[in-house]
Amino acid sequence: MKFNTQLLHGKSIAKNPGREILPPISQVTAFRYESMEELERVFKHKSMGYAYTRIGNPTVSAFEQRVNELEGGVDAVCCSSGMSAIMAALLAVCNNGDEIIAGTGLYGGTIGLFHDLEKLGIHTVFAKELKPEVIQNLINEKTRVIFGELISNPALKVLDVAAVSKTAHEAGIPLFVDSTTATPYVAKPLKLGADVVIHSTSKYINGGGNSIGGIIVDGGSFEWDFDKHKALSEFKKFGKRAFSVRLRTDLWENFGGCMAPMNAFFNYIGLDTLGLRMAKICENADALANALDELEGIEVDYLTLKHHPYHEYVEKELNGKGGGILNFRAGSKEKAFRIINSLKYALIASNIGDIRTLVIHPASTLYVHTSKEEMEAAGVYEDTIRVTVGIEDTEDLIEDFLQAVKGRTER
Ligand SMILES: *Cc1c(COP(=O)(O)O)cnc(C)c1O
């Protein structure tokens, strides 16, 4: 099966008892049982069943199983947000005193989370380039996980998953990949060698811009060394599944960052059109990047452009696609604001992955609380405009951006 067929007819599409085409929305807090013995079996994990929505819910499971199949994992756990997913995944493998190696140019919220983890005694070492030779020098006896974004938002650096996972595995360390901006349509990190994949489902997976959510997918192939990964030692008997079992039965359940059933339903129906949307989004982004690139005095940053530093990965790792994010520099903050304000279709909004084209000036919003060094490491300057391309008609989109940019130079 190819992507869209698997999406609609894969083995994870549950047969619903009432013959519904979509999973019913189990908008409940708790589930009732006929006898106390039955509920006891559920609590002891002796029989399958739902008890309380923070711990499990059929609508949420239906969505989890679908993403799990698309990514090729052994289990997937939904979270209340992408941030909650990143936090739970990292805390499942890190104790006080442990270290994380992370790339730079990451999503601003993730950088903030790493600062918060410092207060819990978990230190993050940032690698300017998440490359094998750099990582080799940073790995020490405290390193527990390497974390990177497949296509970083908004820096558009691409992680070489095959090479980095090889180096990580040689040192007995797993690679966790935030694949939010790539989506399974553009790349499948587990197949490339990653051990855990994380998505903010709020973005492309939902697609309609209607629900915050996150998901963690466990590849189930990492050989945990329980003397090194002490955070997982109580789960030793689960072997390669120790990570997802700890998440589900311990950490994630106790932190309480579950996804709401209604949001799981919105995500489920959003996922139906992921392939169609991503194909159109990538086509539009490529066309818009090329149109802007021809303009004098405009510096465009998009993966499929031949001059992009990570261009070679488009064929090597990204299924020939460049994703939906492009950045361009307007010359100054004032010019950037003027361009943004004169766009007719692009909405000024702090989000990515919507079907509508969105635009923002990152320096004065997403990075307003970040140091200049961290901001520039993320590829964001005073004059950077970030565009997350939607599914509008290509010609309209290009015409709108060209009129806005040209208006800027004439004034
Ligand atoms: C948005 C985003 C997040 C955070 O997700 P939320 O759902 O907003 O919590 C994490 N990583 C990346 C790459 C993102 O774009």
The ligand as a MOL file (V3000), in Angstrom:
LIG
                    3D

  0  0  0     0  0            999 V3000
M  V30 BEGIN CTAB
M  V30 COUNTS 15 15 0 0 0
M  V30 BEGIN ATOM
M  V30 1 C 4.7440 23.4400 17.8470 0
M  V30 2 C 5.9390 22.5920 18.0260 0
M  V30 3 C 6.1840 21.9540 19.2470 0
M  V30 4 C 5.2710 22.1370 20.4520 0
M  V30 5 O 4.0200 21.6240 20.2330 0
M  V30 6 P 2.6700 22.1570 20.9870 0
M  V30 7 O 1.6350 21.2460 20.4680 0
M  V30 8 O 2.4950 23.5770 20.6130 0
M  V30 9 O 2.9290 21.9860 22.4440 0
M  V30 10 C 7.2980 21.1520 19.3460 0
M  V30 11 N 8.1450 20.9980 18.3130 0
M  V30 12 C 7.9450 21.5840 17.1230 0
M  V30 13 C 8.9080 21.3670 16.0240 0
M  V30 14 C 6.8380 22.4160 16.9420 0
M  V30 15 O 6.6520 23.0200 15.7640 0
M  V30 END ATOM
M  V30 BEGIN BOND
M  V30 1 1 1 2
M  V30 2 1 2 3
M  V30 3 2 2 14
M  V30 4 1 3 4
M  V30 5 2 3 10
M  V30 6 1 4 5
M  V30 7 1 5 6
M  V30 8 2 6 7
M  V30 9 1 6 8
M  V30 10 1 6 9
M  V30 11 1 10 11
M  V30 12 2 11 12
M  V30 13 1 12 13
M  V30 14 1 12 14
M  V30 15 1 14 15
M  V30 END BOND
M  V30 END CTAB
M  END
